[in-house]
Amino acid sequence: MQAPDVGSSYFKVPNVSADSSEKSYAQAWALVHFLRHGDPSNRKIFKQMMDVLPAGLSRVKTLEKVLEGVDLAALERGFRGYISSLRQ
């Protein structure tokens, strides 16, 4: 499995108009919030990420390890739905 490229469509917050550093921060915050406070299965992904990070793997290797077997399209749909629910 190949991890999504950081610049790909995965995990992008729609309709955010800010400079790139603010946009990146907003996207990262939203993803962490989704993984920590959304569906319980996503908490497992976050915990695994926190467990793998100290291993010192590259960003790509870390994502490949953590997201192995995860339906990325479903995860993205869930993320977009979660973000939409926060805006209401």
C-alpha positions as CSV (number, residue, x, y, z in Angstrom):
1,M,0.0,0.0,0.0
2,Q,1.2,3.4,-0.8
3,A,0.6,6.2,1.7
4,P,-1.3,9.3,0.4
5,D,0.9,12.1,-0.6
6,V,0.6,15.1,1.7
7,G,-0.3,17.2,-1.3
8,S,-3.0,14.8,-2.5
9,S,-6.7,15.2,-2.0
10,Y,-6.6,13.1,1.2
11,F,-7.5,14.9,4.4
12,K,-7.8,18.4,2.9
13,V,-10.2,20.8,4.6
14,P,-12.5,22.2,2.0
15,N,-13.0,26.0,1.6
16,V,-10.1,27.1,3.8
17,S,-8.6,30.3,2.4
18,A,-5.5,31.1,4.3
19,D,-1.7,31.1,3.6
20,S,-0.2,27.7,3.3
21,S,1.2,27.5,6.9
22,E,-2.2,28.4,8.4
23,K,-4.0,26.0,6.0
24,S,-1.6,23.2,6.9
25,Y,-2.1,23.8,10.6
26,A,-5.9,23.9,10.2
27,Q,-5.8,20.6,8.2
28,A,-3.5,18.9,10.8
29,W,-5.7,20.1,13.7
30,A,-8.9,18.9,12.0
31,L,-7.4,15.5,11.2
32,V,-6.2,15.0,14.8
33,H,-9.5,16.1,16.2
34,F,-11.3,13.7,13.8
35,L,-9.0,10.8,14.8
36,R,-9.2,11.5,18.5
37,H,-12.9,12.5,18.9
38,G,-14.7,10.9,15.9
39,D,-15.5,7.3,15.3
40,P,-13.9,4.9,17.8
41,S,-12.2,3.0,15.0
42,N,-10.3,6.2,14.1
43,R,-9.0,6.4,17.7
44,K,-7.1,3.2,17.0
45,I,-5.5,4.8,14.0
46,F,-4.4,7.8,16.1
47,K,-3.0,5.6,18.9
48,Q,-1.1,3.5,16.4
49,M,0.3,6.7,14.9
50,M,1.5,7.8,18.3
51,D,3.0,4.4,19.0
52,V,4.9,4.3,15.6
53,L,6.2,7.9,15.6
54,P,9.0,7.3,18.1
55,A,10.4,4.6,15.9
56,G,11.9,7.4,13.7
57,L,10.5,6.1,10.4
58,S,10.0,8.5,7.5
59,R,6.7,10.2,7.2
60,V,5.8,7.9,4.2
61,K,6.8,4.7,6.1
62,T,4.9,5.8,9.1
63,L,1.7,6.4,7.1
64,E,2.2,3.2,5.2
65,K,2.5,1.2,8.5
66,V,-0.4,3.0,10.2
67,L,-2.8,3.0,7.3
68,E,-2.2,-0.5,6.1
69,G,-5.5,-2.1,5.5
70,V,-7.5,1.1,6.1
71,D,-10.1,2.0,3.5
72,L,-8.7,5.5,2.7
73,A,-11.8,6.5,0.6
74,A,-14.0,5.7,3.6
75,L,-11.7,7.4,6.0
76,E,-11.8,10.6,3.8
77,R,-15.6,10.5,3.5
78,G,-15.8,10.2,7.3
79,F,-13.4,13.0,7.7
80,R,-15.3,15.3,5.4
81,G,-18.6,14.4,7.1
82,Y,-17.0,15.1,10.5
83,I,-15.7,18.5,9.4
84,S,-19.0,19.4,7.9
85,S,-20.8,18.5,11.2
86,L,-18.4,20.8,13.1
87,R,-19.4,23.8,10.9
88,Q,-23.1,23.6,11.8
